[in-house]
Amino acid sequence: MMIEAKGIEKSFGSLKVLKGIDFCADRSEVVSIMGASGAGKSTLLHILGTLSSPDSGSLSIDGTDVSGLGSKTLSEFRNRKIGFVFQFHHLLPEFTSLENVMIPALIAGRSAKEAKAAALRLLDDLGLSERTGHKPSELSGGEQQRVAIARALVNNPAVLYADEPSGNLDSRTKAELHRLFFSLRDKYGQTIVIVTHDPELAAMCDRSLFMKDGLFVRE
């Protein structure tokens, strides 16, 4: 099992957002999580991605119980094991595509030469070999999101989390991006968890879960 979460609860003030969630995902499985706004999907994704801590419950990723890790160890674990893709790409505007993708590899302590080689390989895989020297403002929305995916994959993480990754793309670019997730899984073997409102993307996944009021339910 690549991801195993048990009894995850999370409140913000008096509002209980997650009410005892159990979640698991196998190696190389693509799982989608759907549900209305406010159901708790993004909160759960942030906890599964170790960006936020649950009030109670346990979380294991790739055999490591992350709930017991100190902040520095957890940060290093996240950098090595987890990749994130958000609806808004969060690329750094002053850096080129290549530099944006290299950053997590450099943070992980890889040499500039090794980071550059890994970044160039991924950008080529994603059809961006002609755009490596371009800054985000010079790229289309779909290209920016592909750079963000390359950045998420540069350290070859075990898990990739995507939060509404195609939420602000046009329908053609969206369909291309959806296919891309599955070709990446086939090539690199990541476990991918996708929060989405898009039924077409959910239908492509190995498994689709539906959240309502902080719990998984049958639709």
MARRO-301614 format. One record per residue (C-alpha): residue number from 1; x, y, z. Coordinates in Angstrom, 2 decimals. Example, Ala and Ser with C-alpha at 12.3 -4.5 7.8 and 13.67 -1.06 7.14 Angstrom:
BEGIN
PT     k        c1        c2        c3
PT     1     12.30     -4.50      7.80
PT     2     13.67     -1.06      7.14
This chain:
BEGIN
PT     k        c1        c2        c3
PT     1      0.00      0.00      0.00
PT     2      1.46      3.37     -1.02
PT     3     -0.90      5.62      1.00
PT     4     -2.82      4.54      4.09
PT     5     -4.78      7.04      6.17
PT     6     -7.01      6.01      9.08
PT     7     -9.49      8.00     11.14
PT     8     -8.47     11.41      9.78
PT     9    -10.30     14.23     11.54
PT    10     -9.82     17.97     11.06
PT    11    -11.68     20.97     12.44
PT    12    -11.29     24.69     11.86
PT    13    -12.67     26.35     14.96
PT    14    -16.09     24.83     15.63
PT    15    -16.42     23.59     12.04
PT    16    -15.58     19.89     11.69
PT    17    -14.37     19.49      8.09
PT    18    -13.16     15.86      8.13
PT    19    -15.07     13.38     10.28
PT    20    -12.96     10.23     10.48
PT    21    -11.77      9.57      6.91
PT    22    -10.14      6.27      5.93
PT    23     -8.26      6.33      2.63
PT    24     -5.78      4.06      0.87
PT    25     -4.14      3.88     -2.54
PT    26     -1.95      1.17     -4.08
PT    27      1.32      1.68     -5.92
PT    28      0.76      3.18     -9.40
PT    29     -2.98      3.58     -8.78
PT    30     -4.80      6.71    -10.00
PT    31     -7.61      7.70     -7.63
PT    32     -9.96     10.65     -8.05
PT    33    -11.83     12.38     -5.23
PT    34    -15.01     14.23     -6.19
PT    35    -17.63     16.18     -4.25
PT    36    -19.25     19.59     -3.94
PT    37    -17.29     22.62     -2.79
PT    38    -16.89     22.53      0.98
PT    39    -17.01     18.72      1.17
PT    40    -13.46     18.61      2.54
PT    41    -11.59     17.39     -0.56
PT    42     -8.77     19.93     -0.57
PT    43     -8.37     19.73      3.21
PT    44     -7.95     15.97      2.90
PT    45     -5.47     16.36      0.03
PT    46     -3.37     18.81      2.08
PT    47     -3.28     16.33      4.97
PT    48     -2.43     13.38      2.68
PT    49      0.33     15.58      1.21
PT    50      1.69     16.44      4.70
PT    51      1.08     20.17      4.10
PT    52     -1.38     20.16      7.01
PT    53     -1.71     18.00     10.13
PT    54     -4.91     16.19     11.14
PT    55     -6.38     16.69     14.62
PT    56     -6.44     12.91     14.96
PT    57     -5.77      9.81     12.86
PT    58     -2.71      8.24     11.26
PT    59     -1.03      8.56      7.86
PT    60      1.54      6.27      6.27
PT    61      3.18      6.98      2.88
PT    62      5.41      4.42      1.19
PT    63      5.84      2.55      4.48
PT    64      6.71      5.62      6.58
PT    65      4.43      6.76      9.41
PT    66      4.60     10.48      8.70
PT    67      2.57     11.50     11.77
PT    68      5.63     10.93     13.97
PT    69      8.14     12.94     11.90
PT    70      9.59     16.26     13.11
PT    71      9.13     19.30     10.88
PT    72     12.61     19.20      9.28
PT    73     12.45     15.45      8.58
PT    74      8.89     15.82      7.29
PT    75      9.94     18.63      4.97
PT    76     12.78     16.48      3.56
PT    77     10.41     13.51      3.19
PT    78      7.87     15.68      1.32
PT    79     10.54     17.03     -1.04
PT    80     11.75     13.51     -1.93
PT    81      8.52     11.49     -1.90
PT    82      5.66     13.83     -2.84
PT    83      4.85     16.00     -5.85
PT    84      2.03     18.57     -6.05
PT    85      0.11     20.06     -8.96
PT    86     -2.47     22.76     -8.18
PT    87     -5.16     24.47    -10.26
PT    88     -2.96     27.58    -10.39
PT    89      0.53     26.53    -11.38
PT    90      2.45     28.75     -8.88
PT    91      5.48     29.00    -11.20
PT    92      8.02     31.63    -10.21
PT    93      7.64     34.39    -12.83
PT    94     11.27     35.53    -12.86
PT    95     12.60     32.05    -13.72
PT    96     12.54     30.10    -16.99
PT    97     10.70     26.79    -17.42
PT    98     13.97     24.92    -16.94
PT    99     14.88     26.85    -13.78
PT   100     11.39     26.37    -12.29
PT   101     11.63     22.60    -12.78
PT   102     15.18     22.44    -11.39
PT   103     14.35     24.18     -8.08
PT   104     12.97     21.17     -6.11
PT   105     15.94     19.04     -7.26
PT   106     18.40     21.68     -6.05
PT   107     16.53     21.94     -2.72
PT   108     16.91     18.15     -2.42
PT   109     20.69     18.58     -2.64
PT   110     21.22     17.32     -6.18
PT   111     24.03     18.94     -8.19
PT   112     23.14     21.63    -10.73
PT   113     24.26     19.29    -13.53
PT   114     22.06     16.43    -12.30
PT   115     19.07     18.74    -11.65
PT   116     19.37     20.24    -15.13
PT   117     19.56     16.82    -16.81
PT   118     16.47     15.58    -14.92
PT   119     14.54     18.78    -15.71
PT   120     15.43     18.69    -19.43
PT   121     14.40     15.03    -19.67
PT   122     10.99     15.73    -18.11
PT   123     10.35     18.87    -20.17
PT   124     11.16     16.85    -23.29
PT   125      8.77     14.06    -22.18
PT   126      6.05     16.69    -21.74
PT   127      6.60     18.19    -25.20
PT   128      8.27     21.35    -23.91
PT   129     11.82     20.96    -25.20
PT   130     11.38     24.13    -27.29
PT   131     10.14     26.13    -24.30
PT   132     12.89     25.52    -21.73
PT   133     14.19     29.11    -21.89
PT   134     10.75     30.74    -21.75
PT   135      9.37     32.40    -18.62
PT   136      5.79     31.62    -17.46
PT   137      4.38     34.83    -19.01
PT   138      5.58     33.58    -22.42
PT   139      3.74     30.24    -22.12
PT   140      0.11     29.23    -22.70
PT   141     -2.01     28.03    -19.77
PT   142     -1.57     24.40    -20.80
PT   143      2.21     24.83    -21.16
PT   144      2.44     26.45    -17.74
PT   145      0.57     23.53    -16.19
PT   146      2.88     21.03    -17.92
PT   147      5.90     22.89    -16.52
PT   148      4.26     22.63    -13.08
PT   149      3.82     18.86    -13.60
PT   150      7.48     18.51    -14.61
PT   151      8.47     20.41    -11.46
PT   152      6.30     18.06     -9.37
PT   153      8.00     15.02    -10.90
PT   154     11.65     16.14    -10.97
PT   155     12.59     14.28     -7.76
PT   156     10.76     11.15     -8.99
PT   157      8.31     11.18     -6.07
PT   158      6.38      8.08     -5.03
PT   159      3.11     10.05     -4.91
PT   160      1.67     12.86     -7.02
PT   161     -1.24     14.91     -5.64
PT   162     -3.25     17.09     -8.02
PT   163     -5.87     19.61     -6.84
PT   164     -8.22     20.63     -9.69
PT   165     -5.27     20.42    -12.12
PT   166     -7.34     21.26    -15.20
PT   167     -9.76     23.65    -13.49
PT   168     -8.81     26.76    -15.47
PT   169     -7.97     25.23    -18.87
PT   170    -10.03     25.14    -22.06
PT   171    -11.66     21.83    -23.03
PT   172     -9.04     20.74    -25.59
PT   173     -6.07     21.54    -23.31
PT   174     -7.93     19.88    -20.44
PT   175     -8.37     16.62    -22.40
PT   176     -4.64     16.63    -23.29
PT   177     -3.71     17.17    -19.65
PT   178     -5.99     14.34    -18.50
PT   179     -4.35     11.89    -20.93
PT   180     -0.96     13.11    -19.77
PT   181     -1.55     11.99    -16.17
PT   182     -2.10      8.41    -17.28
PT   183      0.87      8.32    -19.64
PT   184      3.02      9.65    -16.78
PT   185      1.73      6.92    -14.47
PT   186      2.52      4.29    -17.10
PT   187      6.03      5.68    -17.62
PT   188      7.07      6.64    -14.08
PT   189      4.82      4.44    -11.90
PT   190      3.60      7.15     -9.52
PT   191      0.54      6.78     -7.33
PT   192     -1.67      9.74     -8.31
PT   193     -4.51     11.24     -6.25
PT   194     -6.60     13.85     -8.06
PT   195     -9.22     16.16     -6.54
PT   196    -11.52     17.17     -9.38
PT   197    -14.98     18.42    -10.31
PT   198    -14.53     16.96    -13.78
PT   199    -16.57     13.76    -14.33
PT   200    -14.60     12.90    -17.50
PT   201    -11.31     12.90    -15.58
PT   202    -12.86     10.93    -12.69
PT   203    -14.18      8.30    -15.14
PT   204    -10.64      7.76    -16.52
PT   205     -9.23      6.94    -13.07
PT   206     -8.75      3.45    -11.66
PT   207    -11.06      4.36     -8.81
PT   208    -13.26      7.34     -8.00
PT   209    -14.40      8.36     -4.51
PT   210    -17.10     10.87     -3.60
PT   211    -16.99     13.12     -0.53
PT   212    -19.91     14.76      1.21
PT   213    -19.81     16.65      4.52
PT   214    -16.36     15.38      5.49
PT   215    -16.91     11.69      4.72
PT   216    -16.74      9.36      1.73
PT   217    -20.21      8.33      0.55
PT   218    -21.73      6.34     -2.27
PT   219    -23.05      8.67     -4.96
